[in-house]
Amino acid sequence: MSTDSNALPTPGCTPSCDTLIRNVSVIDGSGSAAYVADVALAGGRILHIEPHGNASAGALSGWQAQQVVDGSGKVLSPGFIDVHTHDDTNVIRTPNMLPKLSQGVTTVVVGNCGISAAPVSLKAEPPDPMNLLGEASAFSYPTFASYVDAVNQAQPAINVAALIGHTALRSNQMDRLDRAATATEIAAMCEQLREALEHGALGLSTGLAYGNAINAPTAEVLALAEPLAEAGAIYATHLRSEFADILEAMDEAFRIGKHARVPVVISHLKCAGVENWGRSGEVLEALEQAQRYQPVGCDCYPYTASSSTLDLKQVTDTIDIMVTWSEPEPAMGGKLLADIAAEWQVDLMAAARRLQPAGAVYHCMQDDDVNRILSHPASVVGSDGLPNDPLPHPRLWGAFPRVLGYYSREQKLFPLAVAIRKMTGLSAERFGLAERGLVREGYWADLVLFDAETVRDAATFSDPMQPAEGIDAVWVNGALSYLGGAQKAPTELRAGRFLARQAGVSGVLAS
């Protein structure tokens, strides 16, 4: 293990640090096996790691520290990186970020699915699905630079990195979104994208399945993706279809990545809809074939239910659909669409139209497909949680401990070190987050201490706003930001910051 000689105390001086975590089992985010060590933090970074059993140096028992934590019997891992979130406005409006901090998340990637809070200049209420980020008053960042400033001024409890949404750019430049953009409109969108990339945006995201982007032809996205390569950015996409036409939608995504010469990340890869169940093998085979010629990866969440706005195209009687909110019919939140339709004595489609605008949870996947995608070497974990839903999908509070507890410990889908890599080191590589995602000397001290035997998600569909069990402590940039145990509460320290894209760091092919 390398040591930064400049960071360590000089000989003859009593070594000191801000925080000393002793006797802890380190799983470092690289996929390597656990080892017991003492870990010293100082200046927001990991100052020194001393593995036990090193006869030449010994543990850090002689060090002085402002805070000493006994990690005996616990695991210390990198803080989890939630690569797929819609926390764009919440990191500013609710900066304590308890739903994420309480499950060990120290960094969120916002701006997914073509939806971003910046750069946005609304002419009216935010179009669907941008309304998932809040009402019009939440959108006050006409440039990406102004959003970066707002994040840093709010100083959220977690770090924030951001993609730029295609639908957001369209809403800025187009009089209506049910058509293709003109060359002039595309040029204006490209200019806004370039400004964002200059100020550290990770890349471009699309949500081509949504009504306000589905009429954008491939050529529009090809043109808009062209500024990405020069900036060393990425292309992330909510595919045009996650149902029967998923392979064609994946081909479109790969074509865009090849054209722009940039890595592709397929958002929340899934086989949605009863007619699509069992197709994960061929979906992953298509991804593997693409990986032979270009950098491609995916993220996924550890549940068999999705959640978004109530989409008329997804209304069906083959699955359960739970309404999470409805603007005209708020009392219907928490009820199944089928039960609402029966109560109103109308069919499902008529009920869905009456509820608009609304949100919903769709129980649209099967376990075998989720297991296969989640365990694939190309996949990393993202919650896709919707923080503004009154009755959110439980993934908002529980995605990461669910991977640790249910999928790794109970189902034995993969070893704990693999689970952690999918939520830390591999995620940081993929999204170009330098000096994050590993327990390594010199890296930023984004860390989570947890009990591998008890960690689990407590959030359920009926009671979703529940902090995880088994998360003992979370550090963000070296600051102790959350304490678990009986209190399960954030501390007074909020040390998060905006993380700019680091050109050349992204490694989507890594597996």
C-alpha positions as CSV (number, residue, x, y, z in Angstrom):
1,M,0.0,0.0,0.0
2,S,1.5,3.3,-1.1
3,T,2.2,6.1,1.4
4,D,2.2,9.8,0.8
5,S,5.3,10.8,2.7
6,N,4.4,14.5,2.6
7,A,1.1,13.7,4.3
8,L,2.6,11.7,7.2
9,P,4.0,13.3,10.4
10,T,7.7,13.9,10.4
11,P,10.0,11.6,12.4
12,G,10.1,12.4,16.1
13,C,6.7,14.1,16.1
14,T,3.6,12.5,17.6
15,P,1.5,11.6,14.6
16,S,-1.9,13.1,14.6
17,C,-5.1,13.2,12.5
18,D,-8.6,14.5,12.6
19,T,-10.3,11.1,12.9
20,L,-8.9,7.6,13.6
21,I,-11.0,4.6,12.8
22,R,-9.4,1.6,14.5
23,N,-9.6,-2.2,14.1
24,V,-12.0,-2.0,11.1
25,S,-12.5,-4.4,8.3
26,V,-11.8,-2.4,5.1
27,I,-13.5,-3.3,1.9
28,D,-11.8,-0.7,-0.4
29,G,-14.2,-0.5,-3.4
30,S,-11.8,-2.2,-5.9
31,G,-13.3,-5.6,-5.6
32,S,-10.4,-6.9,-3.4
33,A,-11.0,-8.9,-0.3
34,A,-11.4,-7.3,3.1
35,Y,-8.5,-6.6,5.5
36,V,-8.3,-5.3,9.0
37,A,-6.7,-1.9,9.4
38,D,-6.5,1.4,11.2
39,V,-7.5,4.4,9.0
40,A,-6.5,8.0,9.7
41,L,-8.4,11.0,8.2
42,A,-7.1,14.5,8.0
43,G,-8.0,17.6,6.0
44,G,-11.0,15.9,4.4
45,R,-8.8,13.1,2.9
46,I,-7.6,9.6,3.9
47,L,-4.2,10.4,5.4
48,H,-2.9,6.9,6.2
49,I,-4.1,3.2,6.2
50,E,-2.2,0.8,8.4
51,P,-3.2,-2.9,7.9
52,H,-2.9,-5.0,11.0
53,G,-0.2,-7.6,11.0
54,N,2.3,-5.3,9.4
55,A,5.2,-6.1,11.7
56,S,7.3,-3.2,10.4
57,A,4.9,-0.5,11.4
58,G,2.2,-1.8,13.7
59,A,-1.3,-0.3,14.1
60,L,-1.8,3.4,14.7
61,S,-2.2,3.0,18.5
62,G,0.3,5.9,19.1
63,W,-1.5,8.4,17.0
64,Q,-3.4,11.4,18.5
65,A,-6.8,12.1,17.0
66,Q,-9.6,14.6,17.7
67,Q,-12.1,11.7,17.2
68,V,-11.4,8.0,17.7
69,V,-13.9,5.4,16.4
70,D,-13.7,1.7,17.3
71,G,-14.6,-0.2,14.1
72,S,-14.2,-3.7,15.6
73,G,-16.6,-6.1,13.9
74,K,-17.7,-3.5,11.3
75,V,-17.0,-2.8,7.7
76,L,-15.5,0.5,6.4
77,S,-16.1,1.0,2.7
78,P,-16.1,4.0,0.4
79,G,-19.3,6.1,0.6
80,F,-21.8,4.9,-1.9
81,I,-22.2,6.8,-5.2
82,D,-25.8,7.0,-6.4
83,V,-25.3,7.3,-10.1
84,H,-28.9,7.7,-11.0
85,T,-30.9,10.3,-9.0
86,H,-33.5,13.1,-9.5
87,D,-32.2,15.1,-6.5
88,D,-31.3,18.1,-8.7
89,T,-33.3,20.7,-6.7
90,N,-33.4,18.8,-3.4
91,V,-29.7,19.1,-2.8
92,I,-30.4,22.9,-2.6
93,R,-33.9,23.0,-1.0
94,T,-33.4,20.1,1.5
95,P,-29.6,20.0,1.9
96,N,-29.5,17.6,4.8
97,M,-30.4,14.9,2.2
98,L,-31.4,12.4,4.9
99,P,-32.9,9.8,2.5
100,K,-29.5,9.4,0.8
101,L,-27.1,10.0,3.7
102,S,-28.9,7.5,6.0
103,Q,-28.2,4.7,3.6
104,G,-24.5,5.5,3.2
105,V,-24.7,7.6,0.0
106,T,-22.0,10.3,-0.1
107,T,-22.3,11.4,-3.8
108,V,-25.3,11.7,-6.1
109,V,-25.4,12.1,-9.9
110,V,-28.3,14.3,-10.9
111,G,-29.7,15.3,-14.3
112,N,-30.7,11.8,-15.4
113,C,-33.4,10.8,-17.9
114,G,-33.2,14.0,-19.9
115,I,-34.4,15.9,-16.8
116,S,-32.2,18.5,-15.2
117,A,-32.7,21.6,-13.1
118,A,-30.2,23.5,-15.2
119,P,-29.8,25.2,-17.6
120,V,-33.6,25.9,-17.5
121,S,-35.7,29.0,-18.3
122,L,-39.3,28.0,-17.9
123,K,-42.0,29.7,-19.9
124,A,-44.8,28.0,-17.8
125,E,-45.0,25.1,-15.4
126,P,-42.3,22.4,-15.9
127,P,-43.3,19.9,-18.6
128,D,-43.6,16.2,-17.8
129,P,-41.4,14.6,-16.6
130,M,-39.4,17.7,-15.4
131,N,-42.2,18.2,-12.9
132,L,-40.6,15.3,-11.0
133,L,-38.0,17.8,-9.8
134,G,-40.6,20.2,-8.3
135,E,-42.8,23.1,-9.2
136,A,-41.8,26.1,-11.4
137,S,-40.4,27.9,-8.4
138,A,-37.7,25.2,-8.0
139,F,-36.2,26.0,-11.4
140,S,-34.2,29.2,-11.1
141,Y,-30.9,28.3,-12.8
142,P,-30.8,29.7,-16.4
143,T,-27.2,28.7,-16.7
144,F,-25.4,25.7,-15.4
145,A,-22.8,27.9,-13.7
146,S,-25.6,29.4,-11.6
147,Y,-26.7,25.9,-10.6
148,V,-23.1,25.1,-9.5
149,D,-23.0,28.2,-7.4
150,A,-26.3,27.4,-5.8
151,V,-25.2,23.9,-4.9
152,N,-22.0,25.2,-3.3
153,Q,-23.8,27.9,-1.4
154,A,-26.4,25.4,-0.1
155,Q,-23.5,23.2,1.0
156,P,-25.5,19.9,1.0
157,A,-24.6,17.0,3.2
158,I,-23.5,15.0,0.2
159,N,-21.5,15.7,-3.0
160,V,-23.3,16.5,-6.2
161,A,-22.3,15.7,-9.8
162,A,-24.6,16.5,-12.7
163,L,-25.7,15.5,-16.2
164,I,-27.5,17.9,-18.6
165,G,-31.0,16.9,-19.6
166,H,-32.0,16.8,-23.2
167,T,-35.7,17.5,-22.4
168,A,-34.5,20.5,-20.3
169,L,-32.6,21.9,-23.3
170,R,-35.6,21.3,-25.6
171,S,-37.9,23.2,-23.2
172,N,-35.6,26.2,-23.3
173,Q,-35.4,26.5,-27.1
174,M,-38.7,25.0,-28.5
175,D,-42.2,26.5,-28.6
176,R,-43.6,22.9,-28.3
177,L,-42.1,19.6,-27.6
178,D,-44.2,17.2,-29.8
179,R,-41.9,17.7,-32.8
180,A,-38.3,17.5,-33.9
181,A,-36.0,20.4,-33.2
182,T,-34.9,22.6,-36.0
183,A,-31.2,23.2,-36.9
184,T,-31.4,26.6,-35.3
185,E,-32.9,25.1,-32.1
186,I,-30.3,22.3,-32.0
187,A,-27.5,24.9,-32.3
188,A,-28.9,26.8,-29.4
189,M,-29.1,23.7,-27.3
190,C,-25.6,22.7,-28.2
191,E,-24.4,26.2,-27.0
192,Q,-26.1,25.7,-23.7
193,L,-24.6,22.2,-23.4
194,R,-21.1,23.5,-24.1
195,E,-21.5,26.1,-21.4
196,A,-22.4,23.4,-18.9
197,L,-19.5,21.2,-19.9
198,E,-17.1,24.1,-19.4
199,H,-18.4,24.3,-15.9
200,G,-18.0,20.7,-15.1
201,A,-21.1,18.8,-16.2
202,L,-20.6,15.1,-16.6
203,G,-22.3,14.9,-20.0
204,L,-25.7,14.6,-21.6
205,S,-28.7,12.5,-20.6
206,T,-31.8,11.7,-22.6
207,G,-35.3,10.4,-21.7
208,L,-36.5,9.4,-25.1
209,A,-39.4,7.3,-23.8
210,Y,-41.1,10.3,-22.4
211,G,-43.8,12.2,-24.3
212,N,-41.8,15.4,-24.5
213,A,-38.7,13.8,-26.0
214,I,-40.1,10.8,-28.0
215,N,-40.6,13.0,-31.0
216,A,-36.9,13.9,-31.1
217,P,-35.4,11.8,-34.0
218,T,-32.1,10.1,-33.6
219,A,-30.5,12.8,-35.8
220,E,-31.4,15.4,-33.2
221,V,-29.6,13.5,-30.4
222,L,-26.7,12.7,-32.7
223,A,-26.1,16.4,-33.3
224,L,-26.5,17.3,-29.7
225,A,-24.1,14.7,-28.6
226,E,-21.3,16.0,-30.7
227,P,-19.8,18.5,-28.1
228,L,-19.3,15.7,-25.6
229,A,-16.1,14.1,-27.0
230,E,-14.0,17.3,-26.9
231,A,-15.0,17.7,-23.2
232,G,-14.3,14.0,-22.3
233,A,-18.0,13.7,-21.3
234,I,-20.5,10.8,-21.4
235,Y,-23.9,10.0,-22.9
236,A,-26.5,8.5,-20.5
237,T,-29.9,7.4,-21.7
238,H,-33.3,6.3,-20.5
239,L,-33.9,4.3,-23.6
240,R,-36.6,5.0,-26.1
241,S,-38.2,1.7,-25.1
242,E,-37.6,-0.7,-22.2
243,F,-40.4,-2.9,-23.5
244,A,-40.7,-5.0,-26.7
245,D,-38.5,-2.7,-28.7
246,I,-35.6,-2.6,-26.2
247,L,-33.0,-4.1,-28.5
248,E,-33.7,-1.4,-31.2
249,A,-33.6,1.3,-28.5
250,M,-30.2,-0.1,-27.3
251,D,-28.9,0.0,-30.9
252,E,-29.9,3.7,-31.1
253,A,-28.0,4.4,-27.9
254,F,-24.9,2.6,-29.2
255,R,-25.1,4.5,-32.5
256,I,-25.2,7.8,-30.7
257,G,-22.2,6.9,-28.6
258,K,-20.2,5.8,-31.7
259,H,-21.1,8.9,-33.6
260,A,-20.1,11.2,-30.7
261,R,-17.1,9.0,-29.8
262,V,-18.1,8.9,-26.1
263,P,-19.0,6.3,-23.5
264,V,-22.6,5.2,-23.2
265,V,-24.4,4.5,-20.0
266,I,-27.8,2.9,-20.3
267,S,-30.0,4.1,-17.4
268,H,-31.9,1.7,-15.2
269,L,-31.5,-1.2,-17.6
270,K,-34.6,-3.5,-17.3
271,C,-37.0,-5.8,-19.1
272,A,-40.3,-4.0,-18.4
273,G,-43.7,-5.5,-19.1
274,V,-45.0,-9.0,-18.9
275,E,-44.3,-9.7,-22.6
276,N,-40.6,-8.7,-22.0
277,W,-40.0,-11.0,-19.0
278,G,-37.2,-13.5,-19.5
279,R,-35.3,-11.4,-22.1
280,S,-32.5,-10.2,-19.9
281,G,-30.1,-12.7,-21.4
282,E,-30.4,-11.4,-24.9
283,V,-30.5,-7.8,-23.6
284,L,-27.1,-8.3,-21.8
285,E,-25.7,-10.2,-24.8
286,A,-26.5,-7.1,-27.0
287,L,-24.7,-5.0,-24.4
288,E,-21.7,-7.3,-24.4
289,Q,-21.5,-7.3,-28.2
290,A,-21.5,-3.5,-28.2
291,Q,-18.7,-3.5,-25.6
292,R,-16.4,-5.2,-28.1
293,Y,-16.4,-2.0,-30.2
294,Q,-17.2,0.9,-27.8
295,P,-17.3,1.8,-24.1
296,V,-20.7,0.8,-22.8
297,G,-22.1,0.3,-19.3
298,C,-25.4,0.4,-17.4
299,D,-27.0,1.2,-14.1
300,C,-29.9,-0.5,-12.4
301,Y,-31.9,-0.4,-9.1
302,P,-32.5,-3.5,-6.9
303,Y,-36.3,-3.8,-7.2
304,T,-38.8,-5.3,-9.5
305,A,-41.0,-2.2,-9.6
306,S,-40.3,1.1,-11.4
307,S,-41.6,4.6,-10.6
308,S,-42.3,7.7,-12.6
309,T,-45.1,9.9,-13.7
310,L,-48.4,8.1,-14.5
311,D,-47.7,7.4,-18.2
312,L,-50.8,6.5,-20.3
313,K,-48.6,4.3,-22.5
314,Q,-47.8,2.1,-19.5
315,V,-51.4,1.7,-18.3
316,T,-52.3,-2.0,-18.4
317,D,-54.2,-4.6,-16.5
318,T,-51.3,-7.1,-16.6
319,I,-49.4,-5.6,-13.6
320,D,-50.2,-3.7,-10.4
321,I,-49.9,0.1,-10.8
322,M,-50.0,2.1,-7.6
323,V,-50.7,5.8,-7.8
324,T,-48.2,7.8,-5.7
325,W,-49.7,11.2,-6.2
326,S,-52.3,13.0,-8.2
327,E,-52.7,16.7,-8.6
328,P,-56.5,16.8,-9.2
329,E,-57.2,13.7,-7.0
330,P,-54.7,13.8,-4.1
331,A,-56.8,11.4,-2.0
332,M,-56.0,8.6,-4.5
333,G,-52.3,8.5,-3.6
334,G,-51.4,5.1,-2.3
335,K,-54.2,3.3,-4.1
336,L,-54.0,0.8,-6.9
337,L,-55.1,2.2,-10.3
338,A,-57.4,-0.8,-10.7
339,D,-59.1,-0.1,-7.4
340,I,-59.5,3.6,-8.3
341,A,-61.1,2.6,-11.6
342,A,-63.4,0.2,-9.9
343,E,-64.4,2.9,-7.3
344,W,-65.1,5.4,-10.1
345,Q,-66.8,2.7,-12.3
346,V,-64.6,3.5,-15.3
347,D,-61.9,1.6,-17.2
348,L,-58.2,2.0,-16.3
349,M,-57.4,4.5,-19.1
350,A,-60.3,6.8,-18.1
351,A,-59.2,6.7,-14.5
352,A,-55.5,7.4,-15.4
353,R,-56.6,10.4,-17.5
354,R,-58.7,11.8,-14.7
355,L,-55.7,11.5,-12.3
356,Q,-53.3,13.5,-14.5
357,P,-50.9,14.9,-13.7
358,A,-49.9,12.1,-11.4
359,G,-47.2,9.6,-10.3
360,A,-47.1,5.9,-10.2
361,V,-45.2,2.8,-9.2
362,Y,-45.3,0.0,-11.8
363,H,-44.7,-3.6,-10.7
364,C,-43.4,-4.4,-14.1
365,M,-40.3,-6.7,-13.7
366,Q,-39.5,-10.2,-12.6
367,D,-36.8,-11.3,-10.1
368,D,-34.7,-13.4,-12.5
369,D,-34.2,-10.5,-14.9
370,V,-33.4,-8.1,-12.1
371,N,-30.9,-10.6,-10.6
372,R,-29.2,-11.2,-14.0
373,I,-28.8,-7.5,-14.8
374,L,-27.8,-6.5,-11.2
375,S,-25.1,-9.2,-11.1
376,H,-23.6,-8.4,-14.5
377,P,-20.1,-7.0,-14.5
378,A,-21.2,-4.0,-16.5
379,S,-23.8,-2.8,-14.0
380,V,-23.5,-0.2,-11.2
381,V,-26.2,0.8,-8.8
382,G,-28.5,3.8,-8.9
383,S,-31.6,4.4,-6.9
384,D,-33.7,6.4,-9.4
385,G,-35.5,7.6,-6.3
386,L,-38.1,10.4,-6.6
387,P,-37.7,12.7,-3.6
388,N,-40.7,14.9,-4.3
389,D,-43.2,12.1,-4.3
390,P,-45.5,12.2,-1.3
391,L,-45.4,8.3,-1.2
392,P,-42.1,7.5,-2.9
393,H,-40.8,4.2,-4.2
394,P,-38.8,2.7,-1.3
395,R,-35.7,2.8,-3.4
396,L,-35.3,6.5,-2.4
397,W,-34.4,5.4,1.1
398,G,-33.3,1.8,0.7
399,A,-31.6,0.9,-2.6
400,F,-28.0,0.6,-1.3
401,P,-28.5,-1.3,1.9
402,R,-30.9,-3.6,0.0
403,V,-28.0,-4.5,-2.3
404,L,-25.8,-5.3,0.8
405,G,-28.4,-7.0,2.9
406,Y,-30.9,-8.7,0.6
407,Y,-29.0,-9.4,-2.6
408,S,-25.5,-10.0,-1.2
409,R,-26.0,-11.4,2.3
410,E,-29.3,-13.2,2.0
411,Q,-29.6,-14.1,-1.7
412,K,-25.8,-14.5,-2.2
413,L,-26.1,-13.0,-5.6
414,F,-22.5,-11.8,-5.3
415,P,-19.9,-11.4,-2.6
416,L,-19.9,-8.3,-0.4
417,A,-16.7,-6.9,-2.0
418,V,-18.4,-7.1,-5.5
419,A,-21.5,-5.4,-4.1
420,I,-19.5,-2.6,-2.8
421,R,-17.5,-2.2,-6.0
422,K,-20.7,-1.8,-7.9
423,M,-21.7,1.1,-5.6
424,T,-18.3,2.8,-5.3
425,G,-15.1,2.2,-7.3
426,L,-16.7,1.1,-10.5
427,S,-19.2,4.0,-10.3
428,A,-16.5,6.5,-9.8
429,E,-14.6,5.2,-12.8
430,R,-17.6,5.3,-15.0
431,F,-18.6,8.8,-14.2
432,G,-15.2,10.4,-14.0
433,L,-15.2,11.2,-10.3
434,A,-11.5,11.6,-9.5
435,E,-10.1,10.5,-6.1
436,R,-13.5,9.1,-5.1
437,G,-14.9,5.5,-4.7
438,L,-11.9,3.8,-3.1
439,V,-10.5,3.6,0.4
440,R,-7.1,4.7,-0.6
441,E,-4.5,7.0,0.8
442,G,-4.8,10.5,-0.6
443,Y,-8.4,10.0,-1.7
444,W,-11.2,12.1,-0.4
445,A,-12.6,10.6,2.9
446,D,-16.1,9.7,1.7
447,L,-16.7,6.7,3.9
448,V,-19.4,4.5,5.4
449,L,-19.1,2.3,8.5
450,F,-21.7,-0.5,8.6
451,D,-22.5,-3.9,10.2
452,A,-22.4,-6.5,7.4
453,E,-24.5,-8.9,9.5
454,T,-27.4,-6.5,10.1
455,V,-27.4,-3.9,7.3
456,R,-30.7,-3.9,5.5
457,D,-33.3,-1.7,3.9
458,A,-36.3,-0.8,6.1
459,A,-38.3,1.1,3.5
460,T,-41.3,-0.6,2.1
461,F,-43.9,0.3,-0.5
462,S,-46.5,1.0,2.2
463,D,-44.1,2.8,4.5
464,P,-41.2,4.0,2.3
465,M,-39.7,6.9,4.3
466,Q,-37.6,4.7,6.7
467,P,-33.9,4.9,7.3
468,A,-31.8,1.8,6.8
469,E,-30.7,-0.5,9.6
470,G,-27.0,-1.3,10.2
471,I,-25.5,2.0,9.0
472,D,-23.3,3.2,11.9
473,A,-21.6,6.3,10.5
474,V,-21.1,8.3,7.3
475,W,-18.2,10.7,6.5
476,V,-18.4,13.1,3.6
477,N,-15.1,14.8,2.8
478,G,-13.8,13.7,6.2
479,A,-16.7,15.2,8.1
480,L,-18.8,12.9,10.3
481,S,-22.2,13.6,8.7
482,Y,-24.5,10.9,9.9
483,L,-24.8,8.7,13.0
484,G,-26.9,5.5,12.9
485,G,-27.7,3.4,15.8
486,A,-30.7,4.5,17.8
487,Q,-30.7,8.1,16.6
488,K,-30.4,7.6,12.9
489,A,-29.8,11.3,12.3
490,P,-27.5,13.7,10.5
491,T,-24.9,15.6,12.5
492,E,-24.6,19.4,12.2
493,L,-21.8,19.0,9.7
494,R,-22.6,19.4,6.0
495,A,-19.5,19.0,3.9
496,G,-20.7,18.2,0.5
497,R,-19.7,20.1,-2.7
498,F,-20.2,20.2,-6.4
499,L,-18.0,17.7,-8.2
500,A,-16.9,18.8,-11.6
501,R,-16.2,16.3,-14.4
502,Q,-12.6,15.1,-14.5
503,A,-11.8,14.7,-18.2
504,G,-10.1,11.4,-19.1
505,V,-11.1,9.7,-15.8
506,S,-14.2,7.9,-17.1
507,G,-13.7,4.1,-17.6
508,V,-17.0,2.6,-18.7
509,L,-15.4,-0.6,-20.0
510,A,-14.0,-1.4,-16.5
511,S,-15.5,-4.6,-15.1
